[in-house]
Amino acid sequence: MPWRDPPNQSAEYRSRAEKARNQAEQTTDEEARKRLLQDADAWERMAEYEDKHNPPRPVPGIS
């Protein structure tokens, strides 16, 4: 049964994008760098989509 109110995952996606960019900075293989940067861009697009279609909701009791 799917969730009726799934949590927003944009922070996780942005974290994965940052990790991919950090790995890209550290690699000397140009093809690997290119793929990692493409992955990072994809994670960022997923985060933007998530924020647009499943905006973060406030947690009750936390201001």
C-alpha positions in Angstrom: 0.0 0.0 0.0 1.6 3.3 -1.0 2.0 6.1 1.5 -0.7 8.7 1.5 1.7 11.4 2.7 5.3 10.4 1.9 8.1 12.4 3.4 10.0 14.9 1.3 13.3 13.4 0.2 15.0 16.5 -1.3 17.6 16.8 1.5 18.7 13.3 0.8 18.9 13.9 -2.9 20.9 17.1 -2.4 23.3 15.2 -0.1 23.8 12.6 -2.8 24.5 15.3 -5.4 27.1 16.9 -3.1 28.8 13.5 -2.6 28.9 12.9 -6.3 30.5 16.4 -6.8 33.1 15.7 -4.1 34.0 12.4 -5.8 34.2 14.2 -9.1 36.7 16.7 -7.7 38.9 13.9 -6.4 39.1 11.7 -9.5 41.7 12.0 -12.2 39.7 9.9 -14.7 37.9 12.4 -17.0 35.2 10.0 -18.0 34.4 9.1 -14.4 34.4 12.9 -13.5 31.9 13.5 -16.3 29.6 10.7 -15.1 29.7 11.8 -11.5 28.8 15.4 -12.5 25.9 14.0 -14.6 24.8 12.0 -11.6 25.0 15.1 -9.4 22.9 17.0 -11.8 20.3 14.2 -11.9 20.1 14.2 -8.1 19.6 18.0 -8.1 16.8 17.7 -10.6 15.2 15.0 -8.4 15.4 17.3 -5.4 13.8 20.1 -7.3 11.0 17.8 -8.5 10.5 16.6 -5.0 10.2 20.1 -3.6 7.7 21.1 -6.3 5.5 18.0 -6.2 5.9 17.0 -2.5 6.8 20.1 -0.6 8.3 19.7 2.9 5.7 19.9 5.6 6.3 21.3 9.1 6.7 18.7 11.8 4.1 19.1 14.5 5.5 20.5 17.7 8.7 21.8 16.1 8.9 25.5 15.2 
